[in-house]
Amino acid sequence: MASDHYAIVTGASSGLGKALAERLALQGHNLLLIALPGTGLPEQSLDLASRHSISVHFHETDLSLSGAPDEIKGYVSEQKLGIDMLINNVGIGYGGEIGEYSNGQIEESIFLNLRCITLMTNTFVGELKQRERAFILNIGSFGGFLPMPYKSIYSATKSYIYHFSLGISEELRGTGVHVSVAMPGPIVTNHRVRKRVKEMGFIARSNLIEPDAAAAYILDRMQRGHMVIIPSRTVRLSYVVGSLLPYRLLMLIIGKIFRGVS
């Protein structure tokens, strides 16, 4: 899917964001990578540009700050970059029982998972509408389909992403801007995630997916025009099974899986 325009990828320095950037570079798509300072963006950008013969820009900023989207917009205008894809990947998830979270953990979850995706979309949708074909891809989570005891804040923020994406998809119908929301299960973003999923038992382990595989599936389905994307056959099966279980039983199962997982 070669393009003269640029794809913005937030949270691009690691995990799924890094895999999405790699997959887009492989397709010949120019990139604007966004991540925190000190996470290796200059080296990553140079590597992608040299290996795939594309143009790669990067901007280091803290997306938990309310002014970050306007800052990125200013960089895009200054560099005269045409944007045809916005991938809102950045996010964070904490686990625990309500009352045990720190104020910082709650604020970070809400700012990154809710406010950032909303501000970025609101900031760049006008630019995207100028393209004959453009994409918004929001990264939610399988946990956004239902309440999750001991991951209550995380699942609530991901539910917002799911419903926000479906809502704006209808608003943008006929504009040429296609909206997708990915709702993956656990993705192996680092060794801590692998360890945490292992502690959660067989169900969680069976739904585990590597970032490269998740990125390939998500982008393929997005480019085909799918609105809701669930990588991994086992996760899709879990969705079907979960929808058939009595609600109370489902909550008991989820609570048992996530109890004590931070």
Secondary structure in CASP SS format (residue, H / E / C, confidence):
PFRMAT SS
TARGET T0000
AUTHOR 0000-0000-0000
METHOD secondary structure of the structure
MODEL  1
M C 1.00
A C 1.00
S E 1.00
D E 1.00
H E 1.00
Y E 1.00
A E 1.00
I E 1.00
V E 1.00
T E 1.00
G C 1.00
A C 1.00
S C 1.00
S C 1.00
G H 1.00
L H 1.00
G H 1.00
K H 1.00
A H 1.00
L H 1.00
A H 1.00
E H 1.00
R H 1.00
L H 1.00
A H 1.00
L H 1.00
Q C 1.00
G C 1.00
H E 1.00
N E 1.00
L E 1.00
L E 1.00
L E 1.00
I E 1.00
A E 1.00
L C 1.00
P C 1.00
G C 1.00
T C 1.00
G C 1.00
L H 1.00
P H 1.00
E H 1.00
Q H 1.00
S H 1.00
L H 1.00
D H 1.00
L H 1.00
A H 1.00
S H 1.00
R H 1.00
H H 1.00
S C 1.00
I C 1.00
S C 1.00
V E 1.00
H E 1.00
F E 1.00
H E 1.00
E E 1.00
T C 1.00
D C 1.00
L C 1.00
S C 1.00
L C 1.00
S C 1.00
G C 1.00
A H 1.00
P H 1.00
D H 1.00
E H 1.00
I H 1.00
K H 1.00
G H 1.00
Y H 1.00
V H 1.00
S H 1.00
E H 1.00
Q H 1.00
K C 1.00
L C 1.00
G C 1.00
I E 1.00
D E 1.00
M E 1.00
L E 1.00
I E 1.00
N E 1.00
N C 1.00
V C 1.00
G C 1.00
I C 1.00
G C 1.00
Y C 1.00
G C 1.00
G C 1.00
E C 1.00
I C 1.00
G C 1.00
E C 1.00
Y C 1.00
S C 1.00
N H 1.00
G H 1.00
Q H 1.00
I H 1.00
E H 1.00
E H 1.00
S H 1.00
I H 1.00
F H 1.00
L H 1.00
N H 1.00
L H 1.00
R H 1.00
C H 1.00
I H 1.00
T H 1.00
L H 1.00
M H 1.00
T H 1.00
N H 1.00
T H 1.00
F H 1.00
V H 1.00
G H 1.00
E H 1.00
L H 1.00
K H 1.00
Q C 1.00
R C 1.00
E C 1.00
R C 1.00
A E 1.00
F E 1.00
I E 1.00
L E 1.00
N E 1.00
I E 1.00
G C 1.00
S C 1.00
F H 1.00
G H 1.00
G H 1.00
F H 1.00
L C 1.00
P C 1.00
M C 1.00
P C 1.00
Y C 1.00
K C 1.00
S H 1.00
I H 1.00
Y H 1.00
S H 1.00
A H 1.00
T H 1.00
K H 1.00
S H 1.00
Y H 1.00
I H 1.00
Y H 1.00
H H 1.00
F H 1.00
S H 1.00
L H 1.00
G H 1.00
I H 1.00
S H 1.00
E H 1.00
E H 1.00
L C 1.00
R C 1.00
G C 1.00
T C 1.00
G C 1.00
V E 1.00
H E 1.00
V E 1.00
S E 1.00
V E 1.00
A E 1.00
M C 1.00
P C 1.00
G C 1.00
P C 1.00
I E 1.00
V C 1.00
T C 1.00
N C 1.00
H H 1.00
R H 1.00
V H 1.00
R H 1.00
K H 1.00
R H 1.00
V H 1.00
K H 1.00
E H 1.00
M C 1.00
G C 1.00
F H 1.00
I H 1.00
A H 1.00
R H 1.00
S H 1.00
N C 1.00
L C 1.00
I E 1.00
E C 1.00
P H 1.00
D H 1.00
A H 1.00
A H 1.00
A H 1.00
A H 1.00
Y H 1.00
I H 1.00
L H 1.00
D H 1.00
R H 1.00
M H 1.00
Q H 1.00
R C 1.00
G C 1.00
H C 1.00
M C 1.00
V E 1.00
I E 1.00
I C 1.00
P C 1.00
S C 1.00
R H 1.00
T H 1.00
V H 1.00
R H 1.00
L H 1.00
S H 1.00
Y H 1.00
V H 1.00
V H 1.00
G H 1.00
S H 1.00
L H 1.00
L C 1.00
P C 1.00
Y H 1.00
R H 1.00
L H 1.00
L H 1.00
M H 1.00
L H 1.00
I H 1.00
I H 1.00
G H 1.00
K H 1.00
I H 1.00
F H 1.00
R C 1.00
G C 1.00
V C 1.00
S C 1.00
END
